[in-house]
Amino acid sequence: METGRLFLMPSKNKSIALTNSSIHLFVNGFSFYTPSRTEFIPITNNIGDFESALEELLNFHPKEMFSGSQIISYHQPSTFVPIKFFDKNLLKNYLQILGNINENSGLNFDLLKEESQVNVYSYPKIILEILNQHINNATLYHYNSLLYREVNKLSNFSEKNCQLYIHLQKDAMDLYLTKNSYVIFRNHFGIQNKDEFLYYVFFVVEQYKLSSDQFEIVFLGKITAFKKYYQSIKEFHQIIRFEDREICNKIDIDQHPAPFFAKSPE
């Protein structure tokens, strides 16, 4: 396992909460959140572009603002392993089931103790090394750890036995299906339009033989950029709820490609 410095150590879910500032890493750039500003900065494959953009960001804000921040990775793949079956020496094996791992990637895991799960994931090693050089005492997490914890919490307050949670990102979505407050299915899908969106949603519905009155669809956030997806599902399913956050509704996907986790709840 690649451990690197402090912020590459495995995390425990009681600590997975975003602070007043955070940096979110995507394949094609990074977003950052501060109380006064949220912005997406695109980057190319030239690693110098990333370092220059990061230095400009850090020079703009007080030096201590990003000290102790969370670094949230949105890179794939990510997979969950029950704690009782987890072996930290087998990180590569867990991920190779999902495909080949880029040789420039590091491996890490988040321990979600209360959920009895471990989230294993890869991350861009050179990007994390640069962040480590510029930011003190930061901690690395994967967004799926935040998402799993959020879904697990919300499922305890639903009147339906089954809920299908939909987390929309720019050109992608995550689906989590819960039954009696347990996650029984989760996956990440790339989507380009509402037809692809509906295909994956109802693929899960059909696979688990869910009748329309049996389950609730829960959208994580209510973001203007995803309005076409919200409207398309209403033609086929009536039991829909939005897990709303005022802060994420004010953030556009051009500022943060996954607005629901731009900032965690207080």
ChimeraX attribute file (.defattr): number of C-alpha atoms within 10 A of each C-alpha:
attribute: neighborCount
match mode: 1-to-1
recipient: residues
	/A:1	12
	/A:2	13
	/A:3	13
	/A:4	14
	/A:5	14
	/A:6	13
	/A:7	22
	/A:8	23
	/A:9	16
	/A:10	20
	/A:11	22
	/A:12	16
	/A:13	19
	/A:14	11
	/A:15	11
	/A:16	22
	/A:17	16
	/A:18	20
	/A:19	17
	/A:20	16
	/A:21	21
	/A:22	24
	/A:23	24
	/A:24	24
	/A:25	23
	/A:26	21
	/A:27	14
	/A:28	11
	/A:29	17
	/A:30	23
	/A:31	22
	/A:32	23
	/A:33	22
	/A:34	17
	/A:35	9
	/A:36	7
	/A:37	9
	/A:38	21
	/A:39	18
	/A:40	21
	/A:41	19
	/A:42	15
	/A:43	18
	/A:44	11
	/A:45	10
	/A:46	8
	/A:47	12
	/A:48	11
	/A:49	13
	/A:50	20
	/A:51	16
	/A:52	12
	/A:53	16
	/A:54	19
	/A:55	13
	/A:56	11
	/A:57	13
	/A:58	16
	/A:59	10
	/A:60	9
	/A:61	11
	/A:62	10
	/A:63	12
	/A:64	11
	/A:65	15
	/A:66	24
	/A:67	16
	/A:68	17
	/A:69	22
	/A:70	24
	/A:71	24
	/A:72	26
	/A:73	22
	/A:74	21
	/A:75	16
	/A:76	17
	/A:77	17
	/A:78	22
	/A:79	21
	/A:80	22
	/A:81	16
	/A:82	14
	/A:83	15
	/A:84	9
	/A:85	8
	/A:86	16
	/A:87	11
	/A:88	13
	/A:89	9
	/A:90	11
	/A:91	20
	/A:92	18
	/A:93	10
	/A:94	19
	/A:95	20
	/A:96	11
	/A:97	11
	/A:98	12
	/A:99	9
	/A:100	10
	/A:101	19
	/A:102	10
	/A:103	8
	/A:104	10
	/A:105	16
	/A:106	20
	/A:107	18
	/A:108	25
	/A:109	27
	/A:110	24
	/A:111	23
	/A:112	24
	/A:113	14
	/A:114	11
	/A:115	16
	/A:116	12
	/A:117	22
	/A:118	26
	/A:119	25
	/A:120	26
	/A:121	27
	/A:122	25
	/A:123	25
	/A:124	18
	/A:125	15
	/A:126	13
	/A:127	14
	/A:128	21
	/A:129	13
	/A:130	14
	/A:131	18
	/A:132	18
	/A:133	9
	/A:134	16
	/A:135	18
	/A:136	16
	/A:137	14
	/A:138	20
	/A:139	23
	/A:140	25
	/A:141	30
	/A:142	27
	/A:143	21
	/A:144	25
	/A:145	25
	/A:146	20
	/A:147	18
	/A:148	18
	/A:149	18
	/A:150	13
	/A:151	23
	/A:152	18
	/A:153	12
	/A:154	14
	/A:155	23
	/A:156	14
	/A:157	9
	/A:158	14
	/A:159	10
	/A:160	17
	/A:161	15
	/A:162	21
	/A:163	27
	/A:164	24
	/A:165	25
	/A:166	19
	/A:167	21
	/A:168	26
	/A:169	19
	/A:170	16
	/A:171	13
	/A:172	17
	/A:173	18
	/A:174	18
	/A:175	19
	/A:176	22
	/A:177	25
	/A:178	23
	/A:179	15
	/A:180	13
	/A:181	19
	/A:182	17
	/A:183	18
	/A:184	12
	/A:185	13
	/A:186	17
	/A:187	14
	/A:188	17
	/A:189	14
	/A:190	14
	/A:191	18
	/A:192	10
	/A:193	12
	/A:194	15
	/A:195	12
	/A:196	13
	/A:197	20
	/A:198	15
	/A:199	12
	/A:200	19
	/A:201	19
	/A:202	15
	/A:203	11
	/A:204	18
	/A:205	16
	/A:206	11
	/A:207	8
	/A:208	12
	/A:209	11
	/A:210	13
	/A:211	10
	/A:212	12
	/A:213	10
	/A:214	12
	/A:215	23
	/A:216	22
	/A:217	19
	/A:218	23
	/A:219	19
	/A:220	22
	/A:221	23
	/A:222	21
	/A:223	22
	/A:224	13
	/A:225	15
	/A:226	16
	/A:227	10
	/A:228	11
	/A:229	15
	/A:230	16
	/A:231	11
	/A:232	14
	/A:233	17
	/A:234	11
	/A:235	8
	/A:236	11
	/A:237	14
	/A:238	13
	/A:239	15
	/A:240	15
	/A:241	15
	/A:242	14
	/A:243	12
	/A:244	15
	/A:245	18
	/A:246	12
	/A:247	15
	/A:248	21
	/A:249	15
	/A:250	12
	/A:251	20
	/A:252	18
	/A:253	18
	/A:254	16
	/A:255	18
	/A:256	25
	/A:257	24
	/A:258	26
	/A:259	27
	/A:260	25
	/A:261	23
	/A:262	25
	/A:263	21
	/A:264	16
	/A:265	11
	/A:266	6
